[in-house]
Amino acid sequence: MMNLVFAVVIVLLGASALMAVFRVVTGPTILDRMVASEVFLVTVMCGLLVEMAYERDTYALSLVLCLALLGFVGSVSVARFVSRRPE
């Protein structure tokens, strides 16, 4: 039963990642692309966390923390870039 639950979760996370990549490619503005890349990053992090829960091991926890830091720094840098851009 738990294998089925994890399989469904992985399929849903994969669909979310595909939709986020589509939005990154077709986003009309830089802010749309940034939000989509954040969604993709969070989806990857959730996938890693689901795999860690399935395996009952914390081997990728440092990778998840590094991805979270990367997402935060990326969001802040894009926000600073957009706020200084003339209209």
Backbone as CSV, one residue per row, in Angstrom:
resi,resn,N_x,N_y,N_z,CA_x,CA_y,CA_z,C_x,C_y,C_z
1,MET,0.819,-1.194,0.000,0.000,0.000,0.000,0.866,1.262,0.000
2,MET,1.911,1.273,0.809,2.761,2.460,0.878,3.526,2.671,-0.424
3,ASN,3.858,1.584,-1.122,4.521,1.733,-2.412,3.629,2.463,-3.399
4,LEU,2.349,2.183,-3.359,1.394,2.859,-4.233,1.301,4.338,-3.887
5,VAL,1.286,4.650,-2.605,1.214,6.054,-2.172,2.445,6.811,-2.642
6,PHE,3.615,6.238,-2.460,4.834,6.912,-2.900,4.885,7.041,-4.417
7,ALA,4.390,6.054,-5.132,4.361,6.140,-6.592,3.437,7.259,-7.054
8,VAL,2.287,7.389,-6.428,1.358,8.461,-6.788,1.967,9.826,-6.476
9,VAL,2.625,9.936,-5.334,3.264,11.205,-4.964,4.354,11.569,-5.961
10,ILE,5.159,10.618,-6.368,6.227,10.887,-7.328,5.648,11.295,-8.684
11,VAL,4.573,10.654,-9.106,3.935,11.022,-10.374,3.389,12.451,-10.301
12,LEU,2.752,12.802,-9.200,2.219,14.155,-9.050,3.331,15.197,-8.985
13,LEU,4.422,14.873,-8.312,5.558,15.798,-8.273,6.195,15.941,-9.654
14,GLY,6.242,14.871,-10.407,6.761,14.942,-11.769,5.893,15.813,-12.663
15,ALA,4.572,15.690,-12.518,3.663,16.540,-13.293,3.835,17.999,-12.909
16,SER,4.012,18.255,-11.632,4.241,19.625,-11.177,5.551,20.181,-11.734
17,ALA,6.574,19.357,-11.773,7.856,19.800,-12.322,7.748,20.089,-13.811
18,LEU,7.017,19.264,-14.537,6.832,19.514,-15.973,6.073,20.811,-16.228
19,MET,5.050,21.069,-15.444,4.303,22.311,-15.605,5.148,23.526,-15.255
20,ALA,5.998,23.397,-14.241,6.869,24.510,-13.874,7.912,24.774,-14.955
21,VAL,8.468,23.725,-15.531,9.440,23.909,-16.619,8.769,24.551,-17.828
22,PHE,7.531,24.151,-18.127,6.788,24.780,-19.226,6.602,26.266,-18.970
23,ARG,6.318,26.630,-17.731,6.125,28.052,-17.406,7.442,28.814,-17.466
24,VAL,8.537,28.180,-17.098,9.848,28.837,-17.217,10.146,29.127,-18.679
25,VAL,9.824,28.196,-19.554,10.114,28.370,-20.979,9.192,29.412,-21.605
26,THR,7.915,29.415,-21.239,6.948,30.281,-21.918,6.551,31.514,-21.136
27,GLY,7.122,31.719,-19.960,6.727,32.860,-19.147,6.983,34.187,-19.841
28,PRO,5.994,35.082,-19.847,6.184,36.340,-20.568,7.111,37.323,-19.849
29,THR,7.204,37.267,-18.533,8.061,38.207,-17.818,9.085,37.457,-16.985
30,ILE,10.072,38.212,-16.507,11.121,37.612,-15.681,10.556,37.158,-14.339
31,LEU,9.548,37.861,-13.841,8.953,37.455,-12.564,8.188,36.145,-12.701
32,ASP,7.494,35.942,-13.824,6.821,34.661,-14.059,7.832,33.526,-14.114
33,ARG,8.929,33.763,-14.771,9.971,32.730,-14.862,10.596,32.453,-13.506
34,MET,10.768,33.488,-12.694,11.364,33.296,-11.377,10.428,32.500,-10.469
35,VAL,9.144,32.814,-10.498,8.182,32.066,-9.681,8.133,30.612,-10.124
36,ALA,8.165,30.389,-11.435,8.136,29.013,-11.944,9.408,28.259,-11.554
37,SER,10.539,28.941,-11.581,11.774,28.256,-11.179,11.769,27.951,-9.684
38,GLU,11.154,28.814,-8.890,11.011,28.524,-7.461,10.097,27.316,-7.242
39,VAL,9.018,27.250,-8.007,8.114,26.092,-7.897,8.852,24.819,-8.288
40,PHE,9.653,24.891,-9.341,10.434,23.726,-9.755,11.417,23.318,-8.664
41,LEU,12.086,24.298,-8.075,13.055,24.003,-7.025,12.382,23.370,-5.810
42,VAL,11.240,23.883,-5.424,10.514,23.315,-4.283,10.012,21.910,-4.616
43,THR,9.618,21.690,-5.864,9.182,20.356,-6.276,10.329,19.360,-6.189
44,VAL,11.509,19.768,-6.623,12.682,18.893,-6.520,12.997,18.606,-5.055
45,MET,12.909,19.632,-4.223,13.173,19.428,-2.801,12.152,18.466,-2.186
46,CYS,10.896,18.612,-2.555,9.861,17.697,-2.048,10.091,16.270,-2.538
47,GLY,10.541,16.138,-3.781,10.860,14.809,-4.293,11.986,14.153,-3.509
48,LEU,13.007,14.939,-3.191,14.099,14.402,-2.380,13.618,14.019,-0.978
49,LEU,12.750,14.847,-0.407,12.237,14.536,0.924,11.350,13.298,0.912
50,VAL,10.564,13.124,-0.137,9.730,11.920,-0.249,10.615,10.684,-0.384
51,GLU,11.670,10.796,-1.180,12.577,9.657,-1.315,13.268,9.332,0.007
52,MET,13.650,10.376,0.746,14.270,10.132,2.049,13.284,9.470,3.008
53,ALA,12.008,9.853,2.952,11.008,9.222,3.808,10.787,7.772,3.399
54,TYR,10.811,7.518,2.086,10.622,6.156,1.606,11.786,5.252,2.010
55,GLU,12.999,5.759,1.866,14.187,4.971,2.211,14.488,4.975,3.709
56,ARG,13.845,5.878,4.444,14.084,6.058,5.887,15.550,6.332,6.175
57,ASP,16.087,7.279,5.397,17.485,7.679,5.543,17.569,9.177,5.258
58,THR,18.488,9.860,5.924,18.608,11.312,5.778,19.859,11.696,4.992
59,TYR,20.192,10.925,3.988,21.424,11.173,3.250,21.367,12.439,2.412
60,ALA,20.209,12.884,1.988,20.100,14.038,1.096,19.634,15.296,1.820
61,LEU,19.637,15.298,3.127,19.154,16.451,3.858,20.029,17.674,3.631
62,SER,21.332,17.478,3.555,22.216,18.614,3.284,21.974,19.181,1.883
63,LEU,21.658,18.326,0.925,21.336,18.789,-0.424,20.048,19.604,-0.427
64,VAL,19.058,19.180,0.327,17.800,19.921,0.415,18.043,21.292,1.044
65,LEU,18.865,21.350,2.072,19.166,22.634,2.703,19.921,23.554,1.758
66,CYS,20.851,23.014,0.986,21.583,23.824,0.003,20.653,24.332,-1.098
67,LEU,19.721,23.515,-1.541,18.747,23.956,-2.544,17.846,25.054,-1.998
68,ALA,17.462,24.955,-0.734,16.643,26.000,-0.121,17.402,27.313,-0.048
69,LEU,18.674,27.242,0.303,19.499,28.451,0.347,19.677,29.034,-1.046
70,LEU,19.885,28.198,-2.025,20.019,28.653,-3.402,18.739,29.336,-3.886
71,GLY,17.598,28.781,-3.566,16.328,29.391,-3.938,16.117,30.733,-3.274
72,PHE,16.471,30.834,-2.014,16.320,32.102,-1.306,17.223,33.182,-1.901
73,VAL,18.471,32.846,-2.115,19.414,33.825,-2.681,18.990,34.225,-4.089
74,GLY,18.520,33.279,-4.872,18.052,33.597,-6.219,16.847,34.513,-6.207
75,SER,15.909,34.268,-5.309,14.719,35.115,-5.222,15.077,36.532,-4.797
76,VAL,15.941,36.642,-3.834,16.344,37.969,-3.366,17.096,38.727,-4.453
77,SER,17.971,38.048,-5.163,18.738,38.740,-6.204,17.847,39.182,-7.360
78,VAL,16.890,38.374,-7.765,15.968,38.785,-8.834,15.070,39.911,-8.347
79,ALA,14.620,39.853,-7.101,13.787,40.933,-6.579,14.554,42.250,-6.538
80,ARG,15.816,42.201,-6.178,16.620,43.432,-6.167,16.835,43.930,-7.589
81,PHE,17.047,43.040,-8.516,17.245,43.436,-9.928,15.988,44.086,-10.479
82,VAL,14.838,43.504,-10.216,13.585,44.035,-10.758,13.217,45.344,-10.086
83,SER,13.497,45.496,-8.803,13.128,46.730,-8.105,13.982,47.912,-8.563
84,ARG,15.182,47.684,-9.039,16.054,48.770,-9.497,15.897,49.065,-10.982
85,ARG,15.179,48.257,-11.706,15.004,48.439,-13.134,14.029,49.583,-13.392
86,PRO,14.363,50.485,-14.303,13.432,51.580,-14.602,12.206,51.071,-15.345
87,GLU,11.089,51.681,-15.094,9.826,51.263,-15.714,9.762,51.657,-17.148
